[in-house]
Amino acid sequence: MTPALRLKIRQRASNCCEYCQMQEEFSHDPFSAEHIFPVIKGGLDDSLNLAWSCLGCNLYKFTATLALDFVTGNLVPLYNPRQDIWLDHFKWEEKYSLIIGVSPTGRATVTRLRLNRTGLVNLRKILVAAGKHPPTL
C-alpha cells in the first residue's frame, strides 16, 4: 500500500475511524487503512476495499465480514463504509457517548467491533464536555 493511497483513505474519512467515529487527533493509538474485505479472503489494496480505522476497531474486526445480530439471531454483514451510510445503521444516544445499532448490521457491528469500549466511551464523554464530539458525519 502506497503512502499516497493511505493519505487518500485518511482524508476521505476526515481523520476519523469509519467505524467508531473516534477522531484520530484524540487517540493514543495509531490508525490504519483497514481492509473491509480481508486480504486473506481475497480482498485487495484498493480504495474501495479500505477504511480508515482506529487500532481497536481494526483488531476486533480482524478478518470478520459477518457477525451475529443479537435481536434477530441472524448472521449479517458487518458495516461496510464503502457501501453503507453510517446513519442508516447507527445513532448516538442522547449524550453522544454510546453508539446504538439501529439495524441488524449496525447491532452486529457494535457488538463485534465493541464500538462502546470503556476507553472510547470515557473519551467521548470528555470530548463532548470540551465541545469536540461528535464529529460531523
URZIQUI-V211096 format. One record per backbone hydrogen bond with DSSP energy under -1.0 kcal/mol. CO is the residue of the C=O (numbers start at 1). NH is the residue of the N-H. E is the energy in kcal/mol with one decimal. If there is no record, write none. Layout:
co: {CO CO}
nh: {NH NH}
e: {E E}
//
This chain:
co: {2 3 4 5 6 7 8 9 10 11 13 15 17 22 23 24 32 34 38 38 39 44 46 49 51 52 53 54 55 56 57 58 61 65 67 69 74 76 80 80 85 86 86 89 91 93 98 100 103 104 105 106 107 108 109 110 114 117 118 119 120 121 122 123 124 125 126 127 128}
nh: {6 7 8 9 10 11 12 13 15 14 16 24 21 17 26 27 53 51 41 43 42 46 49 36 34 18 32 58 59 60 61 62 64 78 76 73 69 67 83 84 88 89 90 102 100 96 93 91 107 108 109 110 111 112 113 115 117 121 122 123 124 125 126 127 128 129 130 132 131}
e: {-2.3 -2.4 -2.0 -2.3 -2.5 -2.8 -2.4 -1.5 -2.2 -1.6 -1.2 -3.2 -1.4 -2.7 -1.9 -1.5 -2.7 -2.4 -1.3 -2.8 -2.3 -1.8 -2.7 -2.4 -3.7 -3.1 -2.4 -2.3 -2.7 -2.6 -2.3 -2.4 -2.8 -2.6 -3.2 -2.6 -2.9 -2.4 -1.4 -3.4 -1.8 -1.6 -1.9 -2.5 -3.2 -2.5 -2.3 -1.8 -3.1 -2.4 -2.3 -2.6 -2.0 -2.9 -2.6 -1.5 -1.3 -2.6 -2.6 -2.2 -2.8 -2.1 -1.8 -2.7 -2.7 -2.0 -1.6 -3.3 -1.5}
//
